[in-house]
């Protein structure tokens, strides 16, 4: 007989803002927002304290809009080093309770505590974890408790801050099924709209559908969502998920040493294509890129860049690598170029963070990039390219003419 699993989902509440408050106690109890370029009126609010939320402050508002609602709003620039360091402290603490800890993002993770507690009495351990995080890190968190990862994730979202909710399978009809389908983890806006068109408005509506109809109409993803809606999720808590792929990289020695920007850009483009294929194959995204440049005199330099949002496609890899090359090239002829990606996360768990500095542009181009990816997958990688790449190619050609 297989014993019941007990899974905790730890969800840190308003993480960036809470970390700022923990490290700057004078901010406690005050309306606080974290924003990209807070000195500019059109900087975007990324997250805010619960005091600010009570004043109507919401993610994606501009700083100007937020300050109209809350004249006393304190706006801070993000401190990613501090957030990552705090996240490392959090997960080291969680590993002291069980070796089965899966980091899902910088501020959330799963624990399988089945072997540590009586499955019928999980609350005391959850309370100990919640209180210890509050006491030692001065951070609030919500904890979802359930027999699988999906239900634990749904439970942790039900009460914030400092919530603690249990969902048992026998409670699905009461606690889960009345929720709007858009509140279901794994259902994005597009899928939500498709479900609404079919009259599926709640999680219960999906759970009560004919599974053959769902599989035929929505494919394997729809079938997976149907199973989740019925509380079925056999995925294990995987401690190696976050760090499974330490790095992937490719480099190429050029046919001849070159100072041609066009050749360099084309080489980075081809390296980015290879890396994109590997990301797709492994179903992961990356948060770190390293560029290697070797000159004709065999001098080798490497430059490293950590990103706030996941790198997932060719244009993002190529664009970042080329930008780093421009910043660091000393003008000497290049013999070798390499790109290495690291800090991977499962794409199923990777939620694209708001770009703190170019959110407006990112929001406008997200749908277009998706369409370009679909058409290139169908008709070939070079069927369509963003206009910005064509313009950059023209600039590179002019620059090459000046350098030759």
N, C-alpha and C positions, 0 to 999 in steps of 0.2 A: 504494500500500500504506500502510495506517494504522499508524504506529509504536505500539509498546506503551506504555501509560501506566504511570507509577510514582507512586503516591499514598502519602503518609505520613499517618498519624493520630497526632497528638501528644496524649497523655493525661497530664495532670499528676497525680502520685500524692498522694492525701490532701491536696488543694490547700490548704484552709483551715488545717489543722494544720501543713503544711509551710511556709506563708508565716509563720505565727506563729514557728516555730522559726528560720526564716531571719532574722527581725527581732529575735529574742530568743535568742541563741546559748546562753544558760544552760539553755534547755529541751531542747537536743539530747541524744538518748539517753534521755530521760525519758518516761514514759507521759503523754500529753497528749490531752485531749478538748476539742472546741468544742461548747458547748451554749447553748441559749436559756435565759435566766434561771438561770444556774448557781448562784445563791445559793439557789434553791429546790430542795427534794429531788426534785420531780417535773419539773424542767427536762429537756429531751430532748437526748440526745447526737446531734449532727448528723454529726460526723466525728471521727476520732481518729488519732493517730500509729500507726505500725506497732508500736512498743513497747507501746502500750496494747492493740492488737488481739491481741498475743501473750498478753495477760492475760485475754482473753475479752471485751473491750469491743467493743460493736457499735452501729451506728447504730440509733436509736429506743429504746435503753435509757434509763431515767431516770437522773439523776445519782445518786440514792440506790442504785439497783441496781448501777451501775458502780463506786461507791466500796466496795460490799461485796466485789466481785470484786478490786478494786485499791485498797486503802486509801491508797496513795501517789499516786493519780491527780491530775494537775493539770488543773483545768477552767477554761477561758477563755471569756469572752463574745466573740461574733464581731465583727470589725472590718471591716465591708463596704467602707469607704473604702480601707483598705489592700489588701484582696483585689482590688478593681477596678483600683486603681493598678498593682498587680503584674501583673494580666492585661494591661493596656495595654502595659506594658514587654515582656511576653512576645511579644505579637503584633507589636509593632514590630520586635523581634529577628527573628522568623520571616519578616517581609516582606523582610528583607535577603537571604534565600536565593532567593526567588521571588516574583513579583507575584501568583501564584495561591495565595493563602492565604484560606481560608474559616473564619471564627470560628463554631464550633458552639455554644459555651457559654463561660462565664467561664474554664474551665480545660481546654478541648479544642478542637482545630481540625484542618483538613485542609490539606495542601500538595500541589500537583501539581508535581513536580520532573522531569517527563519531559524537559523541554528542558535541564535543568541537568546531567544525569548519563547515564552509560551504563546502560541499563535492566538490564543483567546484573550490575552492581556498585553497588547502592544503599547498602550498609552503611557505607561510609566517610563519606558525607554524613550519614547518620542518626547515626552515632557523634559526628560533629563537632557536630551540633545538640544532642544529649543532653548532651555534655560541656560545651558552652558555656552551656546553661541551668543546669547544676549549678555551673559556675564563676562565672558573673556574677550569677545570681539566687539561687544556693544552694538550688535546688529540684530534686527528683527527678522524672523523667517516664518514661513508657513510650512506645515508638514502634512502631506497626504499619506494615508495608510490604506493599503489594499492588498489583495492577493496577486496583483500583477502591475507592471509598469504603467500601462495606460490608465487604469483606474486610480493609481496613486497620483499620477500627474493631474487627472481631472479633479481629484479631491483637494490637492494643494491649492488649486485655483479658486476654490469655493469660499474661502474666508481669508481676507488680508486686511491689516497685517496681523501677525502672530496667531494665525489660525491653526487648527488641528482637526482634521476631518477624517473619519473612517468610511470607506465604501466597501461593503461586502457584496458578493454576487447576488445574494437574495434581496439586496436593497436597490438593485438597478432601476426597477420600475418606479420606485419612490424618489430616489436621489438623482439619477442620471437621465432617465428618459424624458422628463418634462423640459429639459434644457433645450434652447434653440440649437439647431444643427450647426450654426456658425460658431457656437461655443465649444464644439467638439475638437479636441486636439487632433490635428492632422487635416482638418477641413479648412482650406483657404477660401478667399472670396470667390474665386472662379467655381470651385466645387460647390460652395454654398449656393451660388446662383443656379447651377445645374440641378441641384436637389430641390430648390424652391420651384423651379419650372415643372418638376415632376410631382409637386405637391408634398415633398418631404420637408417638413418645417421644423421638426424636433428630432432629437436623437432617438426617441421612441418610435417615431415614424419610420426611420431607417431600420431599426432593430426588428420591426414587424413586417418588413418587406419579404417577398419571396427571394431567397438567395440566388436562384437561377436568373431571375429578372435583373437583379443588381449586377451579377457577373456579366451578363450579356450586354447590359446598357452602359456600365461604367468600367468594365474590365477588372484587372487584378487589383487596382487601387480601390475601386468600389467594393470589391469582395472583402478586402482587408478592413475597410472602414465598417462594413456590415458586421464582421466578426468582432471588432472592437466595441461597437455599439451594443453587442450582446455579451460584453464582458470577457471575451476570449482574447488572451494575449500571452503567448508562451515564450516571448523573448526573455532571455536570462539577463540579469544584471552583469555587465561585462566590464571588469576593472581595466581591461586593456583597450577599450574602445577609443578613448581619447588619444592615446599614444601609440596605437598599433603601427602606424606608419611614421617612423622617425623622420624620414625625408625621402624625397624622390628628386632626381636631378638628371639633366642631360647637358653635355658640353660638346663643342665641335671645334676642331682645328681647321682654320680656314685654308682654302686652296693656296692662297698667297696672302702675305701680310697686307693689311689694307687700312686706309683712312677714309674709305668711302662710307658715308652715312647710309647710303642706299643699301649697300651690301650688309652693313652691320644691322640695319633695321630688318632686312629680309631674313638674316640669320636668327635674330631674336624671335621673329615671327614663326619660323619653323620649329625652334625649340619650344615655344609656347604651345604650338599645335600638339607636339608629342606629350607634353605635360598635361594638357587638357584631356587627351585620350586616357591617360592613366588615372586622372581624377575621376572621370566618368566610370572607368572600369571598376575602381575601388569604391565608388559612391561616397567620396569624401570631398571636403573643401579645405582650403589652406588659409592660414593666418600669417605666414611668414614667407618671405622671398629673399634669396641670396643671389647676388649677381657676381660672377667671376669674370675678370678681364685679364688676359695675358698679352703682354706687348711683345714686339719683335725682339726686344733685348732680353726676353724671358722673365722680366719682372711681372709678378702676378699680384693683383689686388682683388680683394673680396669686399663687397658691401652688403649689409644686411638691413632689411626693412620689415617691421612688424605692422600689420594692418588692423584697423578697428573693425572692419567687416570682412567676411570671408571672400577669398579669391576663388572664382569658380570656372571662369572660361578663358578662352584664348586671348581675347582683346584685353581683359583685365591683367593677365599675366604679362603679355607683350607690352602694354602701356606702362605698367609699373617698372618693368625691366628697362625699357628704353628711357624712361624718365631718369632712372638711377644712373644709366650709362651717360646721359647728357650731363648730369651733375658731377660725375667723377672722371670722365675721360680727360686725359692730359694732352691729347693731340698726337701722341705717338701712334704709329701703325699698329694695328691689333692683329695678334696671331690666333688667339683662342677666345671663345665666349662660352659661358655656361650659366644656366639658371637652375637653382635648387629650391624646392618648396618644402616647407615643414609646418609643424603645429597643425595637424590635421584634425578634422571633426567629421563624424558621420553626417552626410547630407540630410538624412532623415531627422537628425536632431539639430541641424544647423539653421538657426533663424537669422536671416540677414539683418544685422544691426542697422539702425538708421545711420547713414553717413553723416557725421557731425558737421562736415564742412560743405558738402555738396548735395544735401538731401533733396533740395528742390529739383536739381538737374537729375538726380538719381531716380526720383519718383516719376519724372516725365519719360525717362529712357528705359525704365525697367521692362515695360510691355514691349517696346520696340526691340530690345535686345533678345527677349524671348522669341519673338517672331523671326528675327534673323537666324537665331540658333535652329529653329524648326526647319526653315527653308534650306539652310546650309546642310543640315542632316539629311534632308530629302534629296537635294539636287547637287550636293557637293560642297566642300568647304569654302570655295571661292564664289559661290553663286551670288551672295550679297555681302557687302561690307559696309559698316557705318561710314557716313560721309566724312566724319572727322578723321578717319584713317586715310581716306583719299587725300584730304587736305594736308595731312601730316606728311604723306608720301611726296606731295608736290614741294612742301617746304624742305624736306630732306634732299630732294633732287637739286633744288636751288643751292642749298648749303654745300652739297657735294661738288657742285660746279665751282663754288667759291674756293673750296679747299683743294681742288685738284690742280 
